[in-house]
Each structure stands twice: as C-alpha cells, then as structure tokens.
Amino acid sequence: MNIQTAFRVPANAQLSRPKCPRCGSTLLVAEQSAFNPNGRIRHTWSCDDCGNEFVTSVRVFPRQA
C-alpha cells in the first residue's frame, strides 16, 4: 500500500488535541470525521468524562508541488 500526503501543514501550525468546552478534559480521538469537498474536515467529538458532544472543523490546505 502506498500512503500519500493529502495536504501540507504550515510550519507555524499548532497541532493540539481539543478540550471539552464543558469540563475541559483533553480528547484524544474524534468519534467521526467527514471530508467536505470544499476543503474542510469536520470532526465530531464526545467527551468520555461528561458526555458533551461538539463539532470542530479544520481547513485543508491544497497540496503544493
């Protein structure tokens, strides 16, 4: 299998795990992720500690040759 990079992360990007907006717990894995053809990835999160659910959206940068 050949794995290819679909996007580039800017050098100054801060990649971090989201915190639950209700209790502040750090979340590790999204319950669901969906790619939008307009260039966004939507992540649905569910907090294991308090059960709060929320959605985040990430802009995908096009791959530059």
N, CA, C and O atoms as a Maestro MAE file, in Angstrom:
{
 s_m_m2io_version
 :::
 2.0.0
}

f_m_ct {
 s_m_title
 :::
 protein
 m_atom[260] {
  # First column is atom index #
  i_m_mmod_type
  r_m_x_coord
  r_m_y_coord
  r_m_z_coord
  i_m_residue_number
  s_m_chain_name
  s_m_pdb_residue_name
  s_m_pdb_atom_name
  i_m_atomic_number
  :::
  1 25 0.843 -1.170 0.000 1 A "MET " " N  " 7
  2 3 0.000 0.000 0.000 1 A "MET " " CA " 6
  3 2 0.890 1.235 0.000 1 A "MET " " C  " 6
  4 15 1.912 1.282 0.684 1 A "MET " " O  " 8
  5 25 0.490 2.216 -0.767 2 A "ASN " " N  " 7
  6 3 1.223 3.476 -0.870 2 A "ASN " " CA " 6
  7 2 0.438 4.560 -0.152 2 A "ASN " " C  " 6
  8 15 -0.708 4.828 -0.512 2 A "ASN " " O  " 8
  9 25 1.026 5.184 0.848 3 A "ILE " " N  " 7
  10 3 0.360 6.252 1.591 3 A "ILE " " CA " 6
  11 2 0.874 7.585 1.073 3 A "ILE " " C  " 6
  12 15 2.083 7.799 0.990 3 A "ILE " " O  " 8
  13 25 -0.040 8.477 0.726 4 A "GLN " " N  " 7
  14 3 0.330 9.782 0.212 4 A "GLN " " CA " 6
  15 2 -0.199 10.875 1.120 4 A "GLN " " C  " 6
  16 15 -1.252 10.723 1.740 4 A "GLN " " O  " 8
  17 25 0.518 11.958 1.197 5 A "THR " " N  " 7
  18 3 0.078 13.102 1.968 5 A "THR " " CA " 6
  19 2 -0.965 13.874 1.168 5 A "THR " " C  " 6
  20 15 -0.717 14.244 0.020 5 A "THR " " O  " 8
  21 25 -2.111 14.115 1.755 6 A "ALA " " N  " 7
  22 3 -3.193 14.803 1.059 6 A "ALA " " CA " 6
  23 2 -3.099 16.319 1.229 6 A "ALA " " C  " 6
  24 15 -3.667 17.063 0.431 6 A "ALA " " O  " 8
  25 25 -2.401 16.777 2.241 7 A "PHE " " N  " 7
  26 3 -2.294 18.210 2.477 7 A "PHE " " CA " 6
  27 2 -1.007 18.512 3.207 7 A "PHE " " C  " 6
  28 15 -0.379 17.626 3.786 7 A "PHE " " O  " 8
  29 25 -0.627 19.757 3.174 8 A "ARG " " N  " 7
  30 3 0.562 20.212 3.888 8 A "ARG " " CA " 6
  31 2 0.138 21.002 5.113 8 A "ARG " " C  " 6
  32 15 -0.825 21.768 5.073 8 A "ARG " " O  " 8
  33 25 0.858 20.811 6.181 9 A "VAL " " N  " 7
  34 3 0.610 21.564 7.400 9 A "VAL " " CA " 6
  35 2 1.628 22.696 7.453 9 A "VAL " " C  " 6
  36 15 2.832 22.447 7.380 9 A "VAL " " O  " 8
  37 25 1.161 23.936 7.580 10 A "PRO " " N  " 7
  38 3 2.111 25.050 7.672 10 A "PRO " " CA " 6
  39 2 3.069 24.859 8.849 10 A "PRO " " C  " 6
  40 15 2.691 24.299 9.878 10 A "PRO " " O  " 8
  41 25 4.298 25.323 8.694 11 A "ALA " " N  " 7
  42 3 5.323 25.145 9.722 11 A "ALA " " CA " 6
  43 2 4.913 25.775 11.048 11 A "ALA " " C  " 6
  44 15 5.322 25.301 12.109 11 A "ALA " " O  " 8
  45 25 4.115 26.831 11.001 12 A "ASN " " N  " 7
  46 3 3.726 27.517 12.243 12 A "ASN " " CA " 6
  47 2 2.399 27.005 12.814 12 A "ASN " " C  " 6
  48 15 1.880 27.579 13.771 12 A "ASN " " O  " 8
  49 25 1.846 25.931 12.235 13 A "ALA " " N  " 7
  50 3 0.567 25.388 12.718 13 A "ALA " " CA " 6
  51 2 0.758 24.733 14.085 13 A "ALA " " C  " 6
  52 15 1.760 24.063 14.336 13 A "ALA " " O  " 8
  53 25 -0.209 24.940 14.946 14 A "GLN " " N  " 7
  54 3 -0.187 24.315 16.261 14 A "GLN " " CA " 6
  55 2 -1.159 23.146 16.244 14 A "GLN " " C  " 6
  56 15 -2.374 23.337 16.217 14 A "GLN " " O  " 8
  57 25 -0.616 21.940 16.260 15 A "LEU " " N  " 7
  58 3 -1.453 20.751 16.268 15 A "LEU " " CA " 6
  59 2 -1.637 20.311 17.707 15 A "LEU " " C  " 6
  60 15 -0.684 19.898 18.367 15 A "LEU " " O  " 8
  61 25 -2.849 20.399 18.184 16 A "SER " " N  " 7
  62 3 -3.108 20.020 19.563 16 A "SER " " CA " 6
  63 2 -4.458 19.323 19.647 16 A "SER " " C  " 6
  64 15 -5.273 19.414 18.729 16 A "SER " " O  " 8
  65 25 -4.679 18.650 20.719 17 A "ARG " " N  " 7
  66 3 -5.939 17.960 20.960 17 A "ARG " " CA " 6
  67 2 -6.954 18.959 21.504 17 A "ARG " " C  " 6
  68 15 -6.598 19.834 22.294 17 A "ARG " " O  " 8
  69 25 -8.216 18.836 21.090 18 A "PRO " " N  " 7
  70 3 -9.223 19.757 21.612 18 A "PRO " " CA " 6
  71 2 -9.576 19.429 23.057 18 A "PRO " " C  " 6
  72 15 -9.414 18.302 23.524 18 A "PRO " " O  " 8
  73 25 -10.056 20.444 23.735 19 A "LYS " " N  " 7
  74 3 -10.546 20.267 25.105 19 A "LYS " " CA " 6
  75 2 -12.062 20.386 25.086 19 A "LYS " " C  " 6
  76 15 -12.625 21.160 24.312 19 A "LYS " " O  " 8
  77 25 -12.706 19.624 25.930 20 A "CYS " " N  " 7
  78 3 -14.163 19.684 26.042 20 A "CYS " " CA " 6
  79 2 -14.566 21.082 26.503 20 A "CYS " " C  " 6
  80 15 -14.044 21.572 27.504 20 A "CYS " " O  " 8
  81 25 -15.489 21.731 25.787 21 A "PRO " " N  " 7
  82 3 -15.902 23.075 26.207 21 A "PRO " " CA " 6
  83 2 -16.681 23.085 27.523 21 A "PRO " " C  " 6
  84 15 -16.798 24.132 28.161 21 A "PRO " " O  " 8
  85 25 -17.209 21.942 27.932 22 A "ARG " " N  " 7
  86 3 -17.974 21.886 29.178 22 A "ARG " " CA " 6
  87 2 -17.084 21.632 30.394 22 A "ARG " " C  " 6
  88 15 -17.163 22.366 31.380 22 A "ARG " " O  " 8
  89 25 -16.222 20.581 30.333 23 A "CYS " " N  " 7
  90 3 -15.456 20.206 31.532 23 A "CYS " " CA " 6
  91 2 -13.943 20.420 31.395 23 A "CYS " " C  " 6
  92 15 -13.226 20.358 32.394 23 A "CYS " " O  " 8
  93 25 -13.449 20.672 30.183 24 A "GLY " " N  " 7
  94 3 -12.034 20.944 29.993 24 A "GLY " " CA " 6
  95 2 -11.154 19.722 29.801 24 A "GLY " " C  " 6
  96 15 -9.937 19.865 29.688 24 A "GLY " " O  " 8
  97 25 -11.727 18.526 29.759 25 A "SER " " N  " 7
  98 3 -10.927 17.315 29.536 25 A "SER " " CA " 6
  99 2 -10.340 17.322 28.131 25 A "SER " " C  " 6
  100 15 -10.982 17.777 27.185 25 A "SER " " O  " 8
  101 25 -9.121 16.816 27.998 26 A "THR " " N  " 7
  102 3 -8.486 16.698 26.691 26 A "THR " " CA " 6
  103 2 -9.007 15.448 25.999 26 A "THR " " C  " 6
  104 15 -9.039 14.370 26.592 26 A "THR " " O  " 8
  105 25 -9.413 15.597 24.747 27 A "LEU " " N  " 7
  106 3 -9.950 14.482 23.984 27 A "LEU " " CA " 6
  107 2 -8.881 13.957 23.032 27 A "LEU " " C  " 6
  108 15 -8.084 14.732 22.504 27 A "LEU " " O  " 8
  109 25 -8.862 12.651 22.813 28 A "LEU " " N  " 7
  110 3 -7.810 12.049 22.010 28 A "LEU " " CA " 6
  111 2 -8.238 11.685 20.599 28 A "LEU " " C  " 6
  112 15 -7.483 11.912 19.653 28 A "LEU " " O  " 8
  113 25 -9.437 11.123 20.434 29 A "VAL " " N  " 7
  114 3 -9.867 10.628 19.133 29 A "VAL " " CA " 6
  115 2 -11.292 11.100 18.852 29 A "VAL " " C  " 6
  116 15 -12.165 11.017 19.717 29 A "VAL " " O  " 8
  117 25 -11.516 11.591 17.647 30 A "ALA " " N  " 7
  118 3 -12.860 12.011 17.243 30 A "ALA " " CA " 6
  119 2 -13.753 10.792 17.064 30 A "ALA " " C  " 6
  120 15 -13.290 9.732 16.643 30 A "ALA " " O  " 8
  121 25 -15.020 10.944 17.383 31 A "GLU " " N  " 7
  122 3 -15.994 9.874 17.177 31 A "GLU " " CA " 6
  123 2 -16.231 9.646 15.687 31 A "GLU " " C  " 6
  124 15 -16.429 8.515 15.243 31 A "GLU " " O  " 8
  125 25 -16.209 10.737 14.921 32 A "GLN " " N  " 7
  126 3 -16.474 10.654 13.494 32 A "GLN " " CA " 6
  127 2 -15.758 11.804 12.796 32 A "GLN " " C  " 6
  128 15 -15.632 12.896 13.349 32 A "GLN " " O  " 8
  129 25 -15.290 11.548 11.577 33 A "SER " " N  " 7
  130 3 -14.664 12.582 10.755 33 A "SER " " CA " 6
  131 2 -15.253 12.504 9.355 33 A "SER " " C  " 6
  132 15 -15.505 11.415 8.840 33 A "SER " " O  " 8
  133 25 -15.470 13.659 8.744 34 A "ALA " " N  " 7
  134 3 -16.036 13.694 7.396 34 A "ALA " " CA " 6
  135 2 -15.337 14.770 6.593 34 A "ALA " " C  " 6
  136 15 -15.123 15.883 7.075 34 A "ALA " " O  " 8
  137 25 -14.981 14.428 5.358 35 A "PHE " " N  " 7
  138 3 -14.334 15.371 4.460 35 A "PHE " " CA " 6
  139 2 -15.381 16.077 3.630 35 A "PHE " " C  " 6
  140 15 -16.265 15.446 3.051 35 A "PHE " " O  " 8
  141 25 -15.273 17.406 3.575 36 A "ASN " " N  " 7
  142 3 -16.160 18.222 2.767 36 A "ASN " " CA " 6
  143 2 -15.398 18.603 1.505 36 A "ASN " " C  " 6
  144 15 -14.271 19.089 1.606 36 A "ASN " " O  " 8
  145 25 -15.977 18.398 0.305 37 A "PRO " " N  " 7
  146 3 -15.265 18.724 -0.943 37 A "PRO " " CA " 6
  147 2 -14.833 20.192 -1.051 37 A "PRO " " C  " 6
  148 15 -14.010 20.525 -1.904 37 A "PRO " " O  " 8
  149 25 -15.368 21.062 -0.214 38 A "ASN " " N  " 7
  150 3 -14.969 22.473 -0.234 38 A "ASN " " CA " 6
  151 2 -13.668 22.715 0.519 38 A "ASN " " C  " 6
  152 15 -13.236 23.859 0.658 38 A "ASN " " O  " 8
  153 25 -13.037 21.640 1.008 39 A "GLY " " N  " 7
  154 3 -11.733 21.782 1.645 39 A "GLY " " CA " 6
  155 2 -11.746 21.831 3.156 39 A "GLY " " C  " 6
  156 15 -10.868 22.458 3.748 39 A "GLY " " O  " 8
  157 25 -12.702 21.197 3.801 40 A "ARG " " N  " 7
  158 3 -12.748 21.171 5.260 40 A "ARG " " CA " 6
  159 2 -12.937 19.739 5.743 40 A "ARG " " C  " 6
  160 15 -13.565 18.926 5.065 40 A "ARG " " O  " 8
  161 25 -12.396 19.437 6.908 41 A "ILE " " N  " 7
  162 3 -12.651 18.165 7.571 41 A "ILE " " CA " 6
  163 2 -13.403 18.481 8.852 41 A "ILE " " C  " 6
  164 15 -12.953 19.285 9.669 41 A "ILE " " O  " 8
  165 25 -14.543 17.843 9.018 42 A "ARG " " N  " 7
  166 3 -15.396 18.065 10.189 42 A "ARG " " CA " 6
  167 2 -15.231 16.884 11.137 42 A "ARG " " C  " 6
  168 15 -15.405 15.732 10.740 42 A "ARG " " O  " 8
  169 25 -14.896 17.176 12.392 43 A "HIS " " N  " 7
  170 3 -14.719 16.147 13.417 43 A "HIS " " CA " 6
  171 2 -15.834 16.272 14.447 43 A "HIS " " C  " 6
  172 15 -16.114 17.364 14.941 43 A "HIS " " O  " 8
  173 25 -16.462 15.156 14.766 44 A "THR " " N  " 7
  174 3 -17.476 15.106 15.819 44 A "THR " " CA " 6
  175 2 -16.828 14.454 17.040 44 A "THR " " C  " 6
  176 15 -16.273 13.360 16.949 44 A "THR " " O  " 8
  177 25 -16.905 15.137 18.179 45 A "TRP " " N  " 7
  178 3 -16.254 14.694 19.416 45 A "TRP " " CA " 6
  179 2 -17.294 14.373 20.470 45 A "TRP " " C  " 6
  180 15 -18.379 14.955 20.479 45 A "TRP " " O  " 8
  181 25 -16.961 13.440 21.364 46 A "SER " " N  " 7
  182 3 -17.803 13.108 22.508 46 A "SER " " CA " 6
  183 2 -16.887 12.931 23.712 46 A "SER " " C  " 6
  184 15 -15.986 12.092 23.696 46 A "SER " " O  " 8
  185 25 -17.116 13.713 24.740 47 A "CYS " " N  " 7
  186 3 -16.271 13.681 25.936 47 A "CYS " " CA " 6
  187 2 -16.582 12.440 26.771 47 A "CYS " " C  " 6
  188 15 -17.738 12.191 27.114 47 A "CYS " " O  " 8
  189 25 -15.554 11.668 27.094 48 A "ASP " " N  " 7
  190 3 -15.726 10.470 27.920 48 A "ASP " " CA " 6
  191 2 -16.060 10.825 29.367 48 A "ASP " " C  " 6
  192 15 -16.698 10.036 30.063 48 A "ASP " " O  " 8
  193 25 -15.638 11.998 29.825 49 A "ASP " " N  " 7
  194 3 -15.847 12.367 31.226 49 A "ASP " " CA " 6
  195 2 -17.239 12.911 31.514 49 A "ASP " " C  " 6
  196 15 -17.842 12.559 32.528 49 A "ASP " " O  " 8
  197 25 -17.765 13.779 30.619 50 A "CYS " " N  " 7
  198 3 -19.059 14.400 30.920 50 A "CYS " " CA " 6
  199 2 -20.136 14.117 29.873 50 A "CYS " " C  " 6
  200 15 -21.299 14.467 30.076 50 A "CYS " " O  " 8
  201 25 -19.758 13.478 28.739 51 A "GLY " " N  " 7
  202 3 -20.742 13.133 27.720 51 A "GLY " " CA " 6
  203 2 -21.076 14.245 26.743 51 A "GLY " " C  " 6
  204 15 -21.895 14.044 25.846 51 A "GLY " " O  " 8
  205 25 -20.468 15.408 26.890 52 A "ASN " " N  " 7
  206 3 -20.734 16.524 25.987 52 A "ASN " " CA " 6
  207 2 -20.284 16.178 24.572 52 A "ASN " " C  " 6
  208 15 -19.217 15.593 24.385 52 A "ASN " " O  " 8
  209 25 -21.091 16.538 23.576 53 A "GLU " " N  " 7
  210 3 -20.725 16.339 22.176 53 A "GLU " " CA " 6
  211 2 -20.595 17.686 21.489 53 A "GLU " " C  " 6
  212 15 -21.386 18.597 21.733 53 A "GLU " " O  " 8
  213 25 -19.584 17.810 20.621 54 A "PHE " " N  " 7
  214 3 -19.382 19.044 19.876 54 A "PHE " " CA " 6
  215 2 -18.653 18.733 18.583 54 A "PHE " " C  " 6
  216 15 -18.140 17.629 18.400 54 A "PHE " " O  " 8
  217 25 -18.608 19.707 17.688 55 A "VAL " " N  " 7
  218 3 -18.018 19.536 16.361 55 A "VAL " " CA " 6
  219 2 -16.931 20.581 16.158 55 A "VAL " " C  " 6
  220 15 -17.083 21.740 16.545 55 A "VAL " " O  " 8
  221 25 -15.818 20.149 15.537 56 A "THR " " N  " 7
  222 3 -14.784 21.085 15.110 56 A "THR " " CA " 6
  223 2 -14.615 20.942 13.603 56 A "THR " " C  " 6
  224 15 -14.976 19.920 13.022 56 A "THR " " O  " 8
  225 25 -14.068 21.966 12.986 57 A "SER " " N  " 7
  226 3 -13.857 21.955 11.541 57 A "SER " " CA " 6
  227 2 -12.446 22.454 11.253 57 A "SER " " C  " 6
  228 15 -12.000 23.451 11.821 57 A "SER " " O  " 8
  229 25 -11.746 21.745 10.362 58 A "VAL " " N  " 7
  230 3 -10.369 22.073 10.025 58 A "VAL " " CA " 6
  231 2 -10.282 22.352 8.534 58 A "VAL " " C  " 6
  232 15 -10.803 21.585 7.725 58 A "VAL " " O  " 8
  233 25 -9.628 23.444 8.169 59 A "ARG " " N  " 7
  234 3 -9.412 23.783 6.760 59 A "ARG " " CA " 6
  235 2 -8.252 22.962 6.239 59 A "ARG " " C  " 6
  236 15 -7.197 22.912 6.870 59 A "ARG " " O  " 8
  237 25 -8.430 22.319 5.096 60 A "VAL " " N  " 7
  238 3 -7.382 21.531 4.471 60 A "VAL " " CA " 6
  239 2 -6.706 22.386 3.417 60 A "VAL " " C  " 6
  240 15 -7.363 22.940 2.535 60 A "VAL " " O  " 8
  241 25 -5.390 22.489 3.513 61 A "PHE " " N  " 7
  242 3 -4.627 23.262 2.539 61 A "PHE " " CA " 6
  243 2 -4.321 22.379 1.338 61 A "PHE " " C  " 6
  244 15 -3.946 21.220 1.517 61 A "PHE " " O  " 8
  245 25 -4.467 22.886 0.130 62 A "PRO " " N  " 7
  246 3 -4.149 22.064 -1.044 62 A "PRO " " CA " 6
  247 2 -2.668 21.703 -1.098 62 A "PRO " " C  " 6
  248 15 -1.808 22.467 -0.660 62 A "PRO " " O  " 8
  249 25 -2.398 20.545 -1.633 63 A "ARG " " N  " 7
  250 3 -1.029 20.076 -1.761 63 A "ARG " " CA " 6
  251 2 -0.287 20.911 -2.796 63 A "ARG " " C  " 6
  252 15 -0.789 21.156 -3.893 63 A "ARG " " O  " 8
  253 25 0.906 21.340 -2.431 64 A "GLN " " N  " 7
  254 3 1.714 22.151 -3.353 64 A "GLN " " CA " 6
  255 2 2.880 21.302 -3.852 64 A "GLN " " C  " 6
  256 15 3.568 20.645 -3.070 64 A "GLN " " O  " 8
  257 25 3.083 21.329 -5.131 65 A "ALA " " N  " 7
  258 3 4.163 20.517 -5.733 65 A "ALA " " CA " 6
  259 2 5.514 21.142 -5.519 65 A "ALA " " C  " 6
  260 15 6.525 20.594 -5.958 65 A "ALA " " O  " 8
  :::
 }
 m_bond[259] {
  # First column is bond index #
  i_m_from
  i_m_to
  i_m_order
  :::
  1 1 2 1
  2 2 3 1
  3 3 4 2
  4 3 5 1
  5 5 6 1
  6 6 7 1
  7 7 8 2
  8 7 9 1
  9 9 10 1
  10 10 11 1
  11 11 12 2
  12 11 13 1
  13 13 14 1
  14 14 15 1
  15 15 16 2
  16 15 17 1
  17 17 18 1
  18 18 19 1
  19 19 20 2
  20 19 21 1
  21 21 22 1
  22 22 23 1
  23 23 24 2
  24 23 25 1
  25 25 26 1
  26 26 27 1
  27 27 28 2
  28 27 29 1
  29 29 30 1
  30 30 31 1
  31 31 32 2
  32 31 33 1
  33 33 34 1
  34 34 35 1
  35 35 36 2
  36 35 37 1
  37 37 38 1
  38 38 39 1
  39 39 40 2
  40 39 41 1
  41 41 42 1
  42 42 43 1
  43 43 44 2
  44 43 45 1
  45 45 46 1
  46 46 47 1
  47 47 48 2
  48 47 49 1
  49 49 50 1
  50 50 51 1
  51 51 52 2
  52 51 53 1
  53 53 54 1
  54 54 55 1
  55 55 56 2
  56 55 57 1
  57 57 58 1
  58 58 59 1
  59 59 60 2
  60 59 61 1
  61 61 62 1
  62 62 63 1
  63 63 64 2
  64 63 65 1
  65 65 66 1
  66 66 67 1
  67 67 68 2
  68 67 69 1
  69 69 70 1
  70 70 71 1
  71 71 72 2
  72 71 73 1
  73 73 74 1
  74 74 75 1
  75 75 76 2
  76 75 77 1
  77 77 78 1
  78 78 79 1
  79 79 80 2
  80 79 81 1
  81 81 82 1
  82 82 83 1
  83 83 84 2
  84 83 85 1
  85 85 86 1
  86 86 87 1
  87 87 88 2
  88 87 89 1
  89 89 90 1
  90 90 91 1
  91 91 92 2
  92 91 93 1
  93 93 94 1
  94 94 95 1
  95 95 96 2
  96 95 97 1
  97 97 98 1
  98 98 99 1
  99 99 100 2
  100 99 101 1
  101 101 102 1
  102 102 103 1
  103 103 104 2
  104 103 105 1
  105 105 106 1
  106 106 107 1
  107 107 108 2
  108 107 109 1
  109 109 110 1
  110 110 111 1
  111 111 112 2
  112 111 113 1
  113 113 114 1
  114 114 115 1
  115 115 116 2
  116 115 117 1
  117 117 118 1
  118 118 119 1
  119 119 120 2
  120 119 121 1
  121 121 122 1
  122 122 123 1
  123 123 124 2
  124 123 125 1
  125 125 126 1
  126 126 127 1
  127 127 128 2
  128 127 129 1
  129 129 130 1
  130 130 131 1
  131 131 132 2
  132 131 133 1
  133 133 134 1
  134 134 135 1
  135 135 136 2
  136 135 137 1
  137 137 138 1
  138 138 139 1
  139 139 140 2
  140 139 141 1
  141 141 142 1
  142 142 143 1
  143 143 144 2
  144 143 145 1
  145 145 146 1
  146 146 147 1
  147 147 148 2
  148 147 149 1
  149 149 150 1
  150 150 151 1
  151 151 152 2
  152 151 153 1
  153 153 154 1
  154 154 155 1
  155 155 156 2
  156 155 157 1
  157 157 158 1
  158 158 159 1
  159 159 160 2
  160 159 161 1
  161 161 162 1
  162 162 163 1
  163 163 164 2
  164 163 165 1
  165 165 166 1
  166 166 167 1
  167 167 168 2
  168 167 169 1
  169 169 170 1
  170 170 171 1
  171 171 172 2
  172 171 173 1
  173 173 174 1
  174 174 175 1
  175 175 176 2
  176 175 177 1
  177 177 178 1
  178 178 179 1
  179 179 180 2
  180 179 181 1
  181 181 182 1
  182 182 183 1
  183 183 184 2
  184 183 185 1
  185 185 186 1
  186 186 187 1
  187 187 188 2
  188 187 189 1
  189 189 190 1
  190 190 191 1
  191 191 192 2
  192 191 193 1
  193 193 194 1
  194 194 195 1
  195 195 196 2
  196 195 197 1
  197 197 198 1
  198 198 199 1
  199 199 200 2
  200 199 201 1
  201 201 202 1
  202 202 203 1
  203 203 204 2
  204 203 205 1
  205 205 206 1
  206 206 207 1
  207 207 208 2
  208 207 209 1
  209 209 210 1
  210 210 211 1
  211 211 212 2
  212 211 213 1
  213 213 214 1
  214 214 215 1
  215 215 216 2
  216 215 217 1
  217 217 218 1
  218 218 219 1
  219 219 220 2
  220 219 221 1
  221 221 222 1
  222 222 223 1
  223 223 224 2
  224 223 225 1
  225 225 226 1
  226 226 227 1
  227 227 228 2
  228 227 229 1
  229 229 230 1
  230 230 231 1
  231 231 232 2
  232 231 233 1
  233 233 234 1
  234 234 235 1
  235 235 236 2
  236 235 237 1
  237 237 238 1
  238 238 239 1
  239 239 240 2
  240 239 241 1
  241 241 242 1
  242 242 243 1
  243 243 244 2
  244 243 245 1
  245 245 246 1
  246 246 247 1
  247 247 248 2
  248 247 249 1
  249 249 250 1
  250 250 251 1
  251 251 252 2
  252 251 253 1
  253 253 254 1
  254 254 255 1
  255 255 256 2
  256 255 257 1
  257 257 258 1
  258 258 259 1
  259 259 260 2
  :::
 }
}
